[in-house]
Amino acid sequence: MLLTTHYMDEVEYLCNAFGGDKPGRIGIMDSGKLISLGTLQQLRSSHGQGLVMKQVSDRTEYLFFPTMDEANLYLDQQKDKTGMMVRASNLEDIFVDLTGRQLD
């Protein structure tokens, strides 16, 4: 089955709900070109499980870390935590990191 969508949370749900023993692969495309392909776990592992988001002016910077512990440690070491937060990365974060564009 091939599904195309801009709703990354839908992709995550469907891959988890129906993946079973062999999770579905996700292809991320940009301007008609396939730029990344893998299971949800493979994509999260290659970019990072933990994410520090930092609001800088009118944009958000994404800093990926291999684990949530490493992301929390990074945040703990910052003197000014204004506009920063830690959370688990998701597919939309990976899309933004790969393409440089937000999904609206």
N, C-alpha and C positions, 0 to 999 in steps of 0.2 A: 504494500500500500504506500502511496506517496501522498503526503499532505503538505500543502503550502499555506503558510500563515505568517502574519506579523505578530501574533499573540504568543509571546515566548512562554508565558505561564501555562497556556494550553498545551504547548509542545512538551513542557516538563511533566505536566499531569499525564498526558497520553503515554509518554515513554515510561513513566513509573507504573501506570495502571495496567498497561497491556504488554509491557516488555517481557514479563515472565523470566525464564531462564536466559533468554537471548534478547537483551534490550535493543530497541530500535536505534538506528543511527540517525544523527541529526546533521544536516548539511546547512552551513551558513553561507549565504550568497550575498555578494555586493556588486552592484552594477552588472548583473547577469553572469557573474563569475563565481564559481565555488571556491571559497577561501578557507573553509575548515570543514572537516567531516569526522564524526566519531560519535560514540555513545555519550549520553549526558555526563556520566562519570568520567569518561576520558577527557571531555572538554573541560570539566571542572578541575580535574587533576592537572591538566596542562596549563591552565591559567591560574588556579589557586582556589582553595576551599574557603579561605577567609578574605574579606574585603574591607579596606578602610576607604570610606568615602569622605572627600574633603570638598566643601563648598568654597570656591574661589571666585569672588565677584559673581558673574552671571553663569558660570559653568561649574560642573562637578568633575573632580579628578578621582579616578579609580586607581587604588593601589592594591594589587592582588598579593596574597601571601599563601604559601603552601598549606598552612593550617590556621584555624581560628586562634589558637594559642599564640602563634607568631603575629597575627594581626593585632591581637589585644596587647601583646608586649610592645609592639611598635607604637600604638596609641599611648600606652602608659609612659613611654619615654619622651613624648612630646611635651614641651613646656606650655604651648598654647594649643588647646584642643578645640578652640572655637570653630564651629562648622564641621567638625569631624565626628564620624561614627563608625562602628565596626558591626559587620553582619556577615552572614554566610553569602557567598557569591551565588548568583543565579544566571540563567541562560541569557537574560536581557543584558546583564552586566558584561558578559562575554561578547555578545553581539556589539555593544557599544565600544568595547575595547578593540575589537577587530576592525570595525568599520569607521569608528570615530563619529558615528551618528546616533542620535536618540531616536527611539521609536515613538511616534505620536499616535 
